[in-house]
Amino acid sequence: MHSAIIFCLLGFAFAAPQGQGLVRQEIARPQPALILTDERISGDDGAYSFQFETENGILQTETGSQGVSGGATVQGTYSYVLDDGSVATAEYSADENGFRVQSPLVPVAPAFPHPIPEHVVNNIRVAEELKAQGVQFDHRGFRLN
């Protein structure tokens, strides 16, 4: 019985983390950038605008207001300095049609590699006609009405 306890204690001792051979790496964290400008304007109707710029070249401007259908409409731009020293810029907008961004950094889909077959074009046309007539389909493609 005593030998079983001793073997268990030895097992615990050998299983305990030893900490040998571990090298602690310190991660260099950049200092927070100073904010050069920070302007914020908000209206009583929910409209707002803001602009900020930091010393490391980050710049963002944004305006927002109530959209036509009651949702929010937002337009803005942001830019920052890339590792090679060039400036990346993006313009964006968001409204009832979703979020859209324009930037030379956003990848562009390649052109379709071949012409669309005629039967596919016909199927798309028929689906658009049915949708215009109010026909609905379930998630499996079966007609509901």
C-alpha positions as CSV (number, residue, x, y, z in Angstrom):
1,M,0.0,0.0,0.0
2,H,2.8,2.4,0.9
3,S,4.7,1.6,-2.3
4,A,1.5,2.4,-4.4
5,I,1.3,5.8,-2.7
6,I,5.0,6.5,-3.3
7,F,4.7,5.5,-7.0
8,C,1.7,7.8,-7.3
9,L,3.6,10.7,-5.7
10,L,6.6,10.1,-8.0
11,G,4.3,10.0,-11.0
12,F,2.8,13.4,-10.0
13,A,6.2,14.8,-9.5
14,F,7.4,13.7,-12.9
15,A,4.2,14.8,-14.6
16,A,4.4,18.4,-13.1
17,P,5.5,21.1,-15.6
18,Q,9.2,21.6,-15.2
19,G,9.5,24.9,-17.2
20,Q,12.8,23.8,-18.6
21,G,13.6,24.6,-22.2
22,L,10.8,27.2,-22.5
23,V,11.8,30.4,-24.1
24,R,9.5,33.3,-23.4
25,Q,9.2,35.6,-26.4
26,E,8.4,39.2,-25.8
27,I,6.1,40.6,-28.6
28,A,7.0,44.1,-29.6
29,R,3.9,46.1,-29.4
30,P,3.8,49.5,-31.1
31,Q,3.0,52.5,-29.1
32,P,-0.5,53.8,-29.5
33,A,-0.7,56.5,-32.1
34,L,-1.6,60.0,-31.1
35,I,-4.9,61.3,-32.3
36,L,-4.3,64.5,-34.3
37,T,-8.0,65.4,-35.0
38,D,-11.3,64.0,-33.7
39,E,-14.4,65.8,-34.8
40,R,-17.9,64.5,-34.0
41,I,-21.2,66.1,-34.9
42,S,-24.7,64.6,-34.2
43,G,-28.0,66.0,-35.1
44,D,-31.4,65.7,-33.4
45,D,-32.8,63.7,-36.3
46,G,-30.2,60.9,-35.9
47,A,-27.8,62.2,-38.5
48,Y,-24.2,62.3,-37.6
49,S,-20.7,62.8,-39.0
50,F,-17.2,62.2,-37.6
51,Q,-13.7,62.5,-38.7
52,F,-10.4,61.4,-37.1
53,E,-6.8,61.3,-38.0
54,T,-3.9,59.8,-36.2
55,E,-0.2,60.5,-36.4
56,N,0.6,57.2,-38.1
57,G,-1.5,58.1,-41.2
58,I,-4.9,56.6,-40.4
59,L,-7.8,58.8,-41.5
60,Q,-11.5,58.1,-41.4
61,T,-14.5,60.2,-42.2
62,E,-18.1,59.1,-42.0
63,T,-21.6,60.6,-42.3
64,G,-24.9,58.9,-41.5
65,S,-28.5,59.7,-41.7
66,Q,-31.9,58.1,-41.9
67,G,-32.6,56.4,-45.2
68,V,-35.6,56.6,-47.5
69,S,-37.1,53.4,-46.1
70,G,-36.4,54.2,-42.5
71,G,-33.1,52.4,-42.2
72,A,-29.7,54.0,-41.8
73,T,-27.7,55.3,-44.6
74,V,-23.9,55.6,-44.2
75,Q,-21.1,56.9,-46.4
76,G,-17.5,57.2,-45.5
77,T,-13.9,56.8,-46.4
78,Y,-10.8,55.5,-44.6
79,S,-7.1,55.4,-45.5
80,Y,-4.0,54.1,-43.8
81,V,-0.3,53.7,-44.7
82,L,0.8,50.3,-46.0
83,D,4.1,48.7,-45.1
84,D,5.7,49.9,-48.4
85,G,4.8,53.5,-47.6
86,S,1.9,53.8,-50.0
87,V,-1.5,54.9,-48.8
88,A,-4.5,52.5,-49.0
89,T,-7.9,54.2,-49.4
90,A,-11.4,52.8,-49.4
91,E,-14.8,54.5,-49.9
92,Y,-17.9,52.7,-48.5
93,S,-21.6,53.1,-48.3
94,A,-24.3,51.1,-46.5
95,D,-28.0,51.4,-46.9
96,E,-31.1,49.3,-47.6
97,N,-29.1,47.7,-50.5
98,G,-26.3,46.5,-48.2
99,F,-22.7,47.4,-47.7
100,R,-20.5,48.4,-50.7
101,V,-16.9,49.3,-50.8
102,Q,-14.7,50.7,-53.5
103,S,-10.9,50.4,-53.3
104,P,-8.1,49.3,-55.5
105,L,-7.2,46.8,-52.7
106,V,-10.5,44.9,-53.1
107,P,-10.0,41.9,-55.4
108,V,-12.0,41.8,-58.6
109,A,-13.6,38.6,-59.8
110,P,-12.2,37.3,-63.1
111,A,-14.2,37.5,-66.2
112,F,-16.5,34.5,-66.8
113,P,-14.4,32.0,-68.8
114,H,-17.0,31.1,-71.5
115,P,-20.3,32.2,-72.8
116,I,-23.4,31.3,-70.8
117,P,-25.3,28.5,-72.6
118,E,-28.7,29.5,-74.1
119,H,-30.7,27.1,-71.9
120,V,-29.2,28.7,-68.8
121,V,-30.2,32.1,-70.1
122,N,-33.7,30.9,-70.7
123,N,-34.0,29.4,-67.2
124,I,-32.9,32.7,-65.7
125,R,-35.4,34.6,-67.8
126,V,-38.2,32.3,-66.8
127,A,-37.3,32.5,-63.1
128,E,-37.3,36.4,-63.3
129,E,-40.7,36.3,-65.0
130,L,-42.1,34.0,-62.3
131,K,-40.6,36.2,-59.6
132,A,-42.2,39.3,-61.2
133,Q,-45.6,37.4,-61.2
134,G,-45.2,36.9,-57.4
135,V,-44.5,33.1,-57.6
136,Q,-42.6,31.9,-54.5
137,F,-40.5,28.8,-54.0
138,D,-39.3,27.1,-50.8
139,H,-35.6,26.4,-50.0
140,R,-35.7,23.2,-52.0
141,G,-37.0,24.9,-55.1
142,F,-40.6,23.7,-54.9
143,R,-43.3,26.1,-55.9
144,L,-45.4,27.4,-52.9
145,N,-48.2,29.2,-54.8
